[in-house]
Amino acid sequence: MNRRSVVVKDLIFGSGKVFVQTMTKKDTRNVAAAVKQIEQIQKSGADLVRLAVPDNEAAEALYKIVKKVSIPVVADIHFDYRLALKAIDAGVSKIRINPGNIGSKNNLLEVVKAALSNKIPIRIGVNEGSLPKDLLVMFEVDPVGALVESVSREVRLLEDVGFNDIIISAKTFSVNLLVKTYELLFRKFPYPLHVGVTEAGPLFQGTVRSSVALGILLSKGIGDTIRVSLSADPTDEVKVGKEILKSLELETGPVIISCPTCGRTEVNLGKLTKLVEKRLLSVKKPLRVAIMGCAVNGPSEAKSADLGIACAKKFAFIFRNGKIIKKIDNDNLEKVFLDELESLICQEDL
């Protein structure tokens, strides 16, 4: 099956690149707060951001928000097709709707007409928690079939009125169910897939659950955009998503190689690791930085690193590409290593 490409502002879904997105957690009606959070989200590395549009006041706010940010904005719409029309007119880059819950076919036609005129794609957002009654019954015996059938109905509604700039999602809390559902969706439909575990949980639990599910699917080439849903700050969702992509070598960027520490560790390795992590947040270069608590195995265990440190009781070795370049006292460990890191970041040939 030939996969379709869908353009979201300047992003091409279906191009092979996987895009990271999140959702604002500020009230869309509070323009200043929403814009501030979007700027933080963009700075953390997100490719696009979604906003809830529950009412007309929120839809009106989109006119101001879209003008103040450069990242593609997605409007999340339910039930009222007029909110979708207003969001499109405000200049959003994509809308998320379920065609079956916005009223009559005429309502859907109005949304499709506006989306076509403005070259705005539509994401169909099916969720385990909002299936039609007949599919809830089916879900009890065939959950994969129920989720895929729900998607099929929504897709047909759009295809039947001549709309094909479609992105699909079918989210659930179960990792195994999510994987099986998306494997079938990938075989059944040519459209780009938005992948994510719904209501994944708090930061730790949700990170693990999402990493397992997305790792399985992305390693099979399934997924064009991801959201890691967490009961946490949206920038945390972005950071986790980008780390998932980097771990699968689907995206480049800084990587920290740090040992888990043991009884041989003589320095506060956690503090140094956090300082390095903070400095690398805004860095795009594919640097590998190693922070090791043992001078015996450090250089050999992290020999592929661009820059590393291996710490003994009173001194530490700094190395580049596995070769020791400095021996320093632990009293100056953090400053000297961060200076070396800064020098590496500023090099033009990386």
Helices and strands as residue ranges (DSSP letters): E 6-8, E 11-13, E 19-23, H 31-43, E 48-52, H 56-68, E 73-76, H 81-90, E 94-97, G 99-101, H 105-118, E 122-127, G 128-130, H 133-141, H 143-159, E 166-171, H 175-188, E 194-195, H 203-219, E 225-226, H 234-247, E 255-258, H 269-280, E 288-292, H 298-301, E 307-311, E 315-320, E 323-329, G 330-332, H 333-346
